């Protein structure tokens, strides 16, 4: 079955182009990834709403500074899935990876909304969205540990 591709984001990992989307639900943030080809196996990975909680003296609380799925996160999920049997070019039931946040480096210090907003305000592009990390053109640059795992 071919999936509609309109509105999906693109990322290239190891010379292969993938399409992805992340959507928030009442329970989690759902990430879906597929190869930019028809009829391949779809990857899905739910992420919890990782956020900071501030408790107040009156007993109330506030949640903010939520985790944001960035191209870096998507790349880490793709590399993990490929290392664990995902076949993005073959037909098959969707591969669901639960508890992915315990299996990959989320870079929470960089991929939460306050850190991203701060870098944007300083005129610095978020590091997690650079071409070198989301595209294979950056192969010669230092890569996260997962790069070494997947070679």
N, CA, C and O of each residue as an XYZ file, in Angstrom:
604
protein
N       0.846     -1.182      0.000
C       0.000      0.000      0.000
C       0.889      1.242      0.000
O       1.813      1.347      0.806
N       0.618      2.153     -0.876
C       1.369      3.407     -0.936
C       0.746      4.397      0.051
O      -0.475      4.492      0.174
N       1.604      5.119      0.740
C       1.151      6.109      1.704
C       1.215      7.491      1.074
O       2.101      7.756      0.261
N       0.289      8.381      1.435
C       0.386      9.747      0.934
C       1.659     10.407      1.465
O       1.990     10.269      2.643
N       2.359     11.112      0.603
C       3.643     11.699      0.983
C       3.560     13.201      1.224
O       4.522     13.813      1.689
N       2.428     13.784      0.913
C       2.277     15.218      1.107
C       2.388     15.568      2.588
O       1.762     14.935      3.439
N       3.187     16.577      2.877
C       3.337     17.055      4.239
C       4.380     16.318      5.060
O       4.614     16.676      6.214
N       5.012     15.300      4.495
C       6.047     14.577      5.230
C       7.383     15.292      5.088
O       7.654     15.924      4.067
N       8.204     15.188      6.107
C       9.543     15.788      6.063
C      10.509     14.774      5.474
O      10.246     13.571      5.490
N      11.631     15.264      4.954
C      12.622     14.406      4.315
C      13.917     14.409      5.111
O      14.304     15.418      5.701
N      14.579     13.253      5.113
C      15.883     13.122      5.740
C      16.659     12.061      4.959
O      16.081     11.075      4.503
N      17.960     12.265      4.808
C      18.805     11.294      4.129
C      19.784     10.718      5.140
O      20.491     11.452      5.830
N      19.813      9.394      5.215
C      20.720      8.687      6.107
C      21.401      7.596      5.286
O      20.730      6.759      4.681
N      22.731      7.606      5.265
C      23.505      6.626      4.491
C      23.026      6.548      3.041
O      22.756      5.466      2.520
N      22.927      7.699      2.409
C      22.577      7.807      0.990
C      21.171      7.321      0.647
O      20.869      7.130     -0.531
N      20.326      7.119      1.614
C      18.943      6.726      1.345
C      18.024      7.795      1.906
O      18.209      8.262      3.030
N      17.041      8.174      1.122
C      16.090      9.196      1.544
C      14.907      8.543      2.250
O      14.364      7.535      1.799
N      14.527      9.154      3.376
C      13.381      8.702      4.162
C      12.408      9.865      4.316
O      12.785     11.033      4.213
N      11.164      9.520      4.561
C      10.113     10.495      4.835
C       9.631     10.253      6.264
O       9.541      9.111      6.715
N       9.323     11.334      6.963
C       8.896     11.162      8.350
C       7.892     12.213      8.770
O       7.779     13.282      8.170
N       7.164     11.871      9.825
C       6.244     12.822     10.451
C       6.199     12.521     11.944
O       6.379     11.380     12.369
N       5.960     13.549     12.719
C       5.796     13.414     14.166
C       4.532     14.171     14.550
O       4.354     15.339     14.204
N       3.655     13.473     15.275
C       2.392     14.085     15.675
C       2.125     13.795     17.143
O       2.316     12.679     17.624
N       1.682     14.821     17.830
C       1.329     14.658     19.230
C      -0.070     14.106     19.379
O      -0.984     14.491     18.649
N      -0.231     13.203     20.325
C      -1.548     12.671     20.672
C      -1.773     12.974     22.150
O      -0.957     13.647     22.779
N      -2.863     12.485     22.697
C      -3.119     12.683     24.122
C      -2.112     11.934     24.993
O      -1.886     12.309     26.143
N      -1.502     10.872     24.445
C      -0.643     10.013     25.253
C       0.839     10.160     24.958
O       1.665      9.986     25.854
N       1.196     10.481     23.701
C       2.603     10.495     23.325
C       2.819     11.307     22.048
O       1.891     11.896     21.494
N       4.057     11.317     21.611
C       4.402     11.897     20.314
C       4.726     10.713     19.411
O       5.652      9.952     19.690
N       3.974     10.558     18.339
C       4.144      9.413     17.447
C       5.017      9.802     16.263
O       4.704     10.728     15.514
N       6.113      9.077     16.111
C       7.016      9.262     14.983
C       6.786      8.125     13.994
O       6.769      6.956     14.378
N       6.610      8.470     12.725
C       6.479      7.475     11.655
C       7.514      7.791     10.593
O       7.674      8.941     10.185
N       8.225      6.742     10.143
C       9.281      6.889      9.151
C       9.088      5.825      8.078
O       8.708      4.693      8.376
N       9.353      6.197      6.829
C       9.328      5.236      5.724
C      10.361      5.652      4.695
O      10.717      6.826      4.595
N      10.834      4.689      3.938
C      11.746      5.004      2.843
C      10.970      5.767      1.788
O       9.759      5.594      1.656
N      11.658      6.610      1.037
C      11.010      7.357     -0.036
C      10.866      6.433     -1.247
O      11.426      6.685     -2.314
N      10.109      5.370     -1.053
C       9.824      4.373     -2.085
C       8.458      3.783     -1.747
O       8.028      3.820     -0.595
N       7.796      3.253     -2.730
C       6.466      2.682     -2.478
C       6.563      1.317     -1.817
O       7.480      0.542     -2.087
N       5.615      1.043     -0.960
C       5.389     -0.280     -0.381
C       6.446     -0.787      0.574
O       6.503     -1.994      0.813
N       7.280      0.059      1.130
C       8.252     -0.403      2.106
C       7.642     -0.502      3.496
O       6.551      0.009      3.748
N       8.353     -1.157      4.383
C       7.911     -1.317      5.766
C       7.976      0.028      6.487
O       8.975      0.741      6.390
N       6.931      0.364      7.192
C       6.845      1.618      7.938
C       7.365      1.378      9.352
O       7.138      0.324      9.946
N       8.060      2.368      9.869
C       8.598      2.335     11.222
C       7.786      3.293     12.083
O       7.528      4.426     11.679
N       7.386      2.845     13.259
C       6.706      3.754     14.185
C       7.369      3.660     15.551
O       7.741      2.581     16.013
N       7.504      4.814     16.176
C       8.134      4.884     17.496
C       7.437      5.969     18.310
O       7.480      7.140     17.935
N       6.797      5.601     19.412
C       6.174      6.612     20.276
C       7.185      7.162     21.281
O       8.023      6.425     21.802
N       7.096      8.439     21.540
C       7.929      9.095     22.547
C       7.019      9.673     23.624
O       5.968     10.231     23.307
N       7.402      9.548     24.883
C       6.597     10.188     25.928
C       6.802     11.700     25.872
O       7.773     12.192     25.296
N       5.887     12.405     26.467
C       6.051     13.854     26.582
C       7.081     14.139     27.668
O       6.730     14.326     28.833
N       8.336     14.171     27.285
C       9.417     14.468     28.226
C       9.436     15.976     28.451
O       9.777     16.739     27.547
N       9.076     16.393     29.635
C       8.984     17.820     29.929
C       9.345     18.073     31.376
O       9.418     17.149     32.186
N       9.566     19.323     31.684
C       9.921     19.714     33.049
C       8.653     20.025     33.846
O       7.688     20.577     33.318
N       8.679     19.662     35.116
C       7.545     19.936     35.998
C       8.005     20.909     37.071
O       9.033     20.703     37.717
N       7.236     21.960     37.248
C       7.490     22.931     38.310
C       6.328     22.865     39.294
O       5.181     23.120     38.927
N       6.629     22.522     40.539
C       5.597     22.466     41.581
C       5.546     23.801     42.319
O       6.578     24.412     42.597
N       4.348     24.234     42.626
C       4.150     25.492     43.348
C       3.668     25.211     44.773
O       3.146     24.137     45.071
N       3.860     26.206     45.643
C       3.507     26.051     47.051
C       2.028     25.755     47.267
O       1.665     25.095     48.240
N       1.173     26.236     46.369
C      -0.261     26.008     46.534
C      -0.694     24.605     46.090
O      -1.884     24.291     46.102
N       0.260     23.770     45.704
C      -0.052     22.402     45.293
C      -0.257     22.231     43.796
O      -0.369     21.110     43.299
N      -0.305     23.339     43.087
C      -0.463     23.233     41.639
C       0.904     22.977     40.981
O       1.950     23.096     41.619
N       0.865     22.632     39.722
C       2.110     22.343     38.995
C       1.979     22.836     37.562
O       0.881     23.002     37.033
N       3.136     23.065     36.956
C       3.173     23.501     35.565
C       4.148     22.595     34.807
O       5.232     22.288     35.304
N       3.762     22.177     33.620
C       4.631     21.384     32.757
C       5.043     22.240     31.570
O       4.197     22.836     30.903
N       6.346     22.300     31.305
C       6.819     23.033     30.128
C       8.178     22.498     29.696
O       8.655     21.498     30.233
N       8.791     23.150     28.743
C      10.096     22.777     28.197
C      10.065     21.352     27.654
O      10.874     20.504     28.029
N       9.124     21.121     26.778
C       8.880     19.797     26.222
C       9.960     19.356     25.235
O      10.537     20.182     24.528
N      10.226     18.066     25.191
C      11.113     17.448     24.212
C      10.537     17.642     22.813
O       9.331     17.514     22.604
N      11.415     17.951     21.859
C      11.004     18.162     20.474
C      11.722     17.138     19.594
O      12.938     16.973     19.696
N      10.981     16.458     18.740
C      11.607     15.520     17.805
C      12.235     16.327     16.681
O      11.546     17.042     15.955
N      13.549     16.206     16.546
C      14.311     16.944     15.544
C      14.871     15.954     14.515
O      14.772     14.742     14.709
N      15.453     16.458     13.431
C      16.097     15.545     12.471
C      17.161     14.656     13.124
O      17.338     13.507     12.716
N      17.864     15.170     14.122
C      18.846     14.343     14.827
C      18.156     13.130     15.463
O      18.647     12.006     15.356
N      17.031     13.360     16.117
C      16.283     12.277     16.760
C      15.829     11.259     15.725
O      15.950     10.053     15.941
N      15.308     11.741     14.597
C      14.826     10.848     13.538
C      15.975     10.000     13.014
O      15.815      8.801     12.787
N      17.126     10.619     12.824
C      18.302      9.886     12.346
C      18.689      8.787     13.330
O      18.982      7.666     12.916
N      18.695      9.088     14.615
C      19.022      8.091     15.632
C      18.023      6.930     15.608
O      18.417      5.771     15.742
N      16.745      7.232     15.438
C      15.720      6.187     15.374
C      15.941      5.308     14.146
O      15.862      4.083     14.240
N      16.215      5.917     13.004
C      16.461      5.155     11.777
C      17.661      4.228     11.962
O      17.578      3.046     11.630
N      18.765      4.739     12.480
C      19.960      3.917     12.670
C      19.690      2.762     13.643
O      20.127      1.635     13.413
N      18.978      3.047     14.713
C      18.636      1.994     15.672
C      17.777      0.927     14.991
O      18.044     -0.268     15.125
N      16.756      1.357     14.269
C      15.837      0.409     13.619
C      16.559     -0.450     12.582
O      16.321     -1.655     12.504
N      17.435      0.158     11.789
C      18.190     -0.606     10.795
C      19.075     -1.647     11.477
O      19.217     -2.764     10.981
N      19.668     -1.283     12.607
C      20.502     -2.223     13.368
C      19.683     -3.351     13.989
O      20.236     -4.383     14.367
N      18.365     -3.160     14.096
C      17.507     -4.139     14.759
C      16.449     -4.730     13.829
O      15.357     -5.091     14.268
N      16.780     -4.825     12.551
C      15.946     -5.597     11.639
C      14.938     -4.866     10.782
O      14.179     -5.511     10.059
N      14.900     -3.549     10.834
C      13.947     -2.824      9.980
C      14.368     -2.967      8.529
O      15.537     -2.782      8.191
N      13.407     -3.300      7.668
C      13.620     -3.466      6.223
C      12.788     -2.418      5.485
O      11.687     -2.722      5.027
N      13.294     -1.193      5.363
C      12.476     -0.105      4.823
C      12.094     -0.259      3.351
O      11.185      0.431      2.889
N      12.750     -1.129      2.610
C      12.424     -1.300      1.189
C      11.604     -2.554      0.911
O      11.233     -2.814     -0.233
N      11.320     -3.333      1.955
C      10.549     -4.564      1.778
C       9.153     -4.409      2.361
O       8.948     -3.701      3.346
N       8.200     -5.084      1.734
C       6.841     -5.085      2.279
C       6.836     -5.813      3.613
O       7.605     -6.750      3.829
N       5.990     -5.383      4.470
C       5.867     -6.048      5.764
C       5.019     -5.224      6.701
O       4.734     -4.051      6.458
N       4.628     -5.867      7.770
C       3.851     -5.167      8.800
C       4.711     -4.045      9.371
O       5.933     -4.175      9.432
N       4.094     -2.957      9.784
C       4.871     -1.869     10.376
C       5.710     -2.369     11.548
O       5.275     -3.222     12.321
N       6.913     -1.827     11.665
C       7.784     -2.145     12.794
C       7.537     -1.101     13.875
O       7.723      0.094     13.644
N       7.122     -1.545     15.040
C       6.830     -0.662     16.161
C       7.934     -0.838     17.197
O       8.188     -1.956     17.644
N       8.588      0.245     17.580
C       9.658      0.186     18.579
C       9.202      0.938     19.830
O       9.262      2.167     19.872
N       8.746      0.201     20.850
C       8.332      0.864     22.091
C       9.548      1.279     22.912
O      10.636      0.728     22.748
N       9.358      2.228     23.775
C      10.399      2.687     24.708
C      11.681      3.110     23.996
O      12.775      2.899     24.519
N      11.561      3.693     22.830
C      12.730      4.104     22.041
C      13.567      5.128     22.798
O      14.779      5.205     22.593
N      12.948      5.907     23.660
C      13.690      6.937     24.403
C      14.753      6.328     25.316
O      15.694      7.014     25.714
N      14.608      5.042     25.649
C      15.609      4.358     26.478
C      16.714      3.726     25.636
O      17.685      3.202     26.183
N      16.577      3.770     24.315
C      17.490      3.039     23.436
C      18.394      3.924     22.592
O      19.369      3.443     22.014
N      18.082      5.209     22.516
C      18.875      6.127     21.697
C      19.250      7.368     22.501
O      18.688      7.626     23.565
N      20.208      8.134     21.975
C      20.618      9.398     22.592
C      19.646     10.485     22.153
O      19.592     10.827     20.972
N      18.887     11.025     23.082
C      17.902     12.058     22.742
C      18.482     13.465     22.760
O      17.847     14.400     22.271
N      19.681     13.631     23.317
C      20.269     14.966     23.469
C      19.261     15.931     24.089
O      18.970     16.990     23.533
N      18.749     15.554     25.218
C      17.698     16.363     25.849
C      18.146     17.781     26.143
O      17.317     18.691     26.146
N      19.425     18.000     26.387
C      19.910     19.354     26.634
C      19.786     20.256     25.416
O      19.754     21.479     25.550
N      19.716     19.668     24.239
C      19.630     20.438     23.000
C      18.263     20.334     22.338
O      17.898     21.213     21.557
N      17.505     19.296     22.624
C      16.266     19.052     21.907
C      15.009     19.270     22.738
O      13.998     18.594     22.547
N      15.087     20.217     23.657
C      13.892     20.642     24.375
C      13.605     22.070     23.945
O      14.513     22.808     23.561
N      12.351     22.451     24.011
C      11.928     23.701     23.394
C      12.672     24.939     23.885
O      12.935     25.834     23.081
N      13.021     25.031     25.165
C      13.725     26.226     25.653
C      15.101     26.355     25.007
O      15.490     27.457     24.620
N      15.848     25.260     24.880
C      17.177     25.297     24.263
C      17.085     25.657     22.785
O      17.915     26.409     22.276
N      16.096     25.134     22.108
C      15.923     25.432     20.681
C      15.558     26.907     20.496
O      16.122     27.583     19.634
N      14.625     27.403     21.294
C      14.239     28.817     21.201
C      15.418     29.734     21.498
O      15.591     30.758     20.837
N      16.227     29.372     22.484
C      17.389     30.186     22.845
C      18.372     30.274     21.677
O      18.876     31.355     21.373
N      18.645     29.151     21.027
C      19.571     29.169     19.884
C      18.999     29.982     18.722
O      19.742     30.680     18.033
N      17.716     29.900     18.504
C      17.089     30.672     17.430
C      17.184     32.165     17.745
O      17.502     32.967     16.867
N      16.911     32.538     18.994
C      17.010     33.942     19.397
C      18.430     34.477     19.250
O      18.623     35.663     18.982
N      19.426     33.607     19.425
C      20.817     34.008     19.267
C      21.256     33.994     17.797
O      22.395     34.333     17.478
N      20.346     33.601     16.918
C      20.665     33.552     15.500
C      21.477     32.332     15.101
O      22.093     32.309     14.035
N      21.476     31.316     15.959
C      22.212     30.089     15.682
C      21.202     29.012     15.303
O      20.240     28.769     16.032
N      21.427     28.369     14.161
C      20.537     27.290     13.751
C      20.667     26.145     14.737
O      21.777     25.825     15.162
N      19.560     25.524     15.110
C      19.650     24.384     16.014
C      20.593     23.327     15.451
O      20.447     22.903     14.304
N      21.549     22.908     16.253
C      22.556     21.942     15.801
C      21.912     20.669     15.297
O      22.411     20.059     14.351
N      20.830     20.262     15.899
C      20.211     19.001     15.529
C      19.576     19.041     14.150
O      19.179     17.998     13.631
N      19.469     20.206     13.548
C      18.838     20.293     12.240
C      19.838     20.600     11.128
O      19.431     20.972     10.027
N      21.115     20.456     11.389
C      22.102     20.752     10.357
C      22.152     19.667      9.314
O      21.829     18.513      9.598
N      22.549     20.017      8.115
C      22.624     19.065      7.012
C      23.593     17.930      7.319
O      23.340     16.787      6.937
N      24.684     18.219      7.994
C      25.698     17.192      8.267
C      25.132     16.042      9.083
O      25.562     14.901      8.913
N      24.183     16.313      9.959
C      23.628     15.242     10.771
C      22.475     14.542     10.102
O      22.217     13.379     10.409
N      21.764     15.198      9.198
C      20.605     14.568      8.584
C      20.887     14.067      7.184
O      20.032     13.411      6.589
N      22.051     14.352      6.642
C      22.373     13.960      5.283
C      23.716     13.253      5.267
O      24.594     13.565      6.071
N      23.875     12.329      4.384
C      25.123     11.577      4.315
C      26.273     12.426      3.807
O      27.410     11.955      3.793
N      26.024     13.652      3.392
C      27.100     14.518      2.921
C      28.089     14.822      4.031
O      29.215     15.231      3.750
N      27.702     14.635      5.279
C      28.573     14.931      6.400
C      29.341     13.720      6.903
O      29.752     13.700      8.063
N      29.548     12.710      6.068
C      30.199     11.468      6.499
C      31.591     11.684      7.071
O      32.000     10.955      7.974
N      32.332     12.676      6.564
C      33.703     12.866      7.001
C      33.806     13.656      8.294
O      34.894     13.776      8.857
N      32.709     14.189      8.767
C      32.710     14.956      9.997
C      32.494     14.008     11.175
O      31.935     12.926     10.996
N      32.927     14.395     12.370
C      32.678     13.545     13.538
C      31.188     13.281     13.685
O      30.375     14.195     13.549
N      30.831     12.038     13.961
C      29.433     11.636     14.061
C      29.159     11.083     15.457
O      30.084     10.684     16.163
N      27.899     11.061     15.849
C      27.546     10.462     17.136
C      27.910      8.980     17.144
O      28.168      8.396     16.092
N      27.929      8.375     18.326
C      28.288      6.971     18.461
C      27.484      6.068     17.559
O      28.010      5.062     17.083
N      26.220      6.388     17.304
C      25.379      5.517     16.492
C      25.921      5.374     15.081
O      25.668      4.360     14.430
N      26.659      6.361     14.590
C      27.258      6.271     13.265
C      28.237      5.104     13.225
O      28.277      4.348     12.255
N      29.016      4.967     14.277
C      29.981      3.869     14.323
C      29.258      2.522     14.426
O      29.720      1.528     13.866
N      28.132      2.486     15.136
C      27.356      1.243     15.281
C      26.859      0.743     13.952
O      26.820     -0.465     13.720
N      26.473      1.655     13.064
C      25.783      1.254     11.855
C      26.713      0.938     10.699
O      26.235      0.529      9.640
N      28.005      1.106     10.850
C      28.925      0.832      9.743
C      29.386     -0.589      9.754
O      30.166     -0.992      8.891
